[in-house]
Amino acid sequence: MKYRYLPQTDQDKREMLDTLGISRVEELFADIPEEVLFKGSLQIPEALSEPELVQYFSALANKNANFSTHVNFLGAGVYQHHIPSVVNHMLLRGEFFTAYTPYQPEISQGELQAIFEFQTMVCEMTGMEVANSSMYDGATSLAEAAMMAAGHTNKGKVVVSRSVHPEARSVLKTYAYGQGVEVVEVDLRDNVTDTAALEALVDDQTAAVIVQYPNFFGHVEDLSSIEPIAHGKGALMIVSSNPLSLGVLEAPGRLGADIVVGDMQPFGIFASFGGPHCGYLATTSKLMRKMPGRIVGQTKDENGKRGFVLTLQAREQHIRREKATSNICSNQALLALAASIAMSAYGKQGVQEIAMLNLQKAHYAKKALAAKGLGIVGGAPTFNEFVVKLNKDVSEVNKELLKKGMIGGYDLGVDYPELSGHMLLAVTELRTKAEIDNLALELEAITRA
């Protein structure tokens, strides 16, 4: 059949017409006056065969710079990491790929167990006591955490560092506007949170202090100095964290965090033009009943066999709307599963080794660029991202890098006017020494031209 990607055969069409009691498709439009019926041919191209269609769209796709054709140094919240082949093999199993929200535990044990394992791994990484069954993405999980803190403390202000991802801060402000919560931003000092400015802004009406660890510029915030400022005024400390970085950094839960959020994209989830991804939210047992979304719990059936069920579903779909913790209506179960499979494939040691490779390769890149006379900005430790000061417009530099087969870093001037001419570079475990050395050479040549 020429157009086999179209589902209806001639026999299918005849059976449908017979069922309707008509002989021609045109009879479906018999009630439309003849004078208004369009009888010409639409000015659109003829249909393509499947091979022709694949070839056509492949040609269009090849016009894009992608990870297969270009060496990537762009991060800023979405990263290119190794994805074990087992991830897609498992995701494409029908039991998972077509699964809906597991409301009926008797037929959803596999899906429920997968989510339970996801929650468990999130708790182990973050050092928290309980995690929910995933959120839409990192930005919404941060905003949900802020509203959760405001509801718990009955206070109407959250203080957020400007070193938190700009898009996450934008989502936070949207959530806060609807809830009547004030959002106050803290200035930076050397691309990390200015603790003196933070202390001046936090007061008895502050529900939460929000920081990112590592922050948007790649720097590792000093949570131990931020924690007493937040808790000293009765506010909660919310930490947004790249989960892979926790393979080498101390868990936020052990540094006083009350809620830890982030995006699981670094584990087994493709960049996919920025989404869909999968957020996580973890907290303490004390705050468990204030969590948005829902939790998968472990139990035993009447025969004493281990089983899993949805529990603590404090959302508007299950209880009175005014008592709901949130109206977030779903979870990213398939992508949470992708993250769980990736983390399981790596194991604890593997996660630590990959995190260390990110740390070491980014450190090597900083040294290589500095050796070529490029300015590395900020003195705080970094994970796999860092800021480079250029003497040219970042967008122009990126155009030149693209010609050389490289996807350059993020233009910080887009969100931080004071950082015009500054580029945020990401170096993951996939970058080789030769690629990093080549980046240094090309940046040197472009900025000196």
Buried (B, 14 or more C-beta within 10 A) or exposed (E): EEEEEEEEEEEEEEEEBEEEEEEEEEEEEEEEEEEEEEEEEEEEEEEBEEEEEEEEEEEEEEEEBEEEEBBBBBBBBBBBBBBBEEBEEBBEEEEBEEBEBBEEBEEBBBBBBBBBBBBBBBBBBBBBBBBBBBBBBBBBBBBBBBBBBBBBBEBBBBBBBBBBBBBBBEBBBEBBEEEEBBBEBBEBBEBBBBBEBBBEBBBEBBBBBBBBBBBBBBBBBBBEEBBEBBBEBBBBBBBBBBBBBBBBBEBBBEBBBBBBBBBBBBBBBBBEEEBEBBBBBBBBEEBBEBBBBBBBBBEEEEEEEEBBBBEBBBBBEEEEEEEBBBEBEBBBBBBBBBBBBBBBBBEEEBBBBBBEBBBBBBBBBBEBBEEBEBEBBBEBBBBBBBBBBBEBEBEEBBEBBEEBEBBBBBBBBEBBEEBEBBBBBBBBBBBEEEBBBBBBEBBBEBBEE
